[in-house]
Amino acid sequence: MKRFTADDLLRCYRRGVFPMAESRDDADFFVVDPEARAILPLDAFHVPRRLARTVRSDAYRIAIDEDFLGVIDACAAPQPGRQDTWINPTIRSLYDELHARGHAHSLEVRARQDGALLGGLYGVAVGGAFFGESMFSRARDASKVALVHLVARLIVGGFALLDAQFLTGHLEQFGAVAVARRDFHVLLAHALARRADFLRMQDVSGAQALQSIAQTS
């Protein structure tokens, strides 16, 4: 059987499907194409008032791609209410290859004092689409701060679509909505036709990130 490669994974994203495994110990994985797909509209992203104060305070340092595999491993680590993960070694390796090729990125929230990794997220960038894969938090609001900075970065970088996969109450507070599969594919085709740059945004303060979002909303 032909080995599934990073190129195959990129083709999956361009088709609007993404990988998952049954568990950390599962040697295989499958691709998912939900009937309803969650997206976070970049022009209607909502930052709750209390979170905006936290972002503006710059209590954390924001970093890009400093420890991509460290973020994946933190996302896959057991958490309260979830002991297993869909990120198995095969998926981890494929994302690592995409990262080496500039298609996968991590956004990290770090302690200002010692640089400890306190939260973050990672995903895949293809054209003007960013596919958010997973996030984690070890400190209050750390993953939420990461999401705000991600949205600002995508706006500045010229992205048109932020895929969030499945709609949850956690994401709804930021304005996430569910769209039908056929509508998602239309949005995806439009986004893939765009040129975008995840690294266009330089280091910015929380206030600057919020300003970028406000100018688009």
Secondary structure as UniProt FT lines:
FT   HELIX           6..15
FT   STRAND          18..20
FT   TURN            24..25
FT   STRAND          30..32
FT   STRAND          36..39
FT   TURN            42..43
FT   HELIX           49..57
FT   STRAND          60..64
FT   HELIX           68..76
FT   TURN            80..81
FT   HELIX           89..100
FT   TURN            101..102
FT   STRAND          104..111
FT   TURN            112..114
FT   STRAND          117..126
FT   TURN            127..128
FT   STRAND          129..137
FT   TURN            140..141
FT   HELIX           142..157
FT   STRAND          161..165
FT   HELIX           169..172
FT   TURN            173..175
FT   STRAND          177..180
FT   HELIX           181..192
FT   TURN            198..199
FT   HELIX           206..216
//
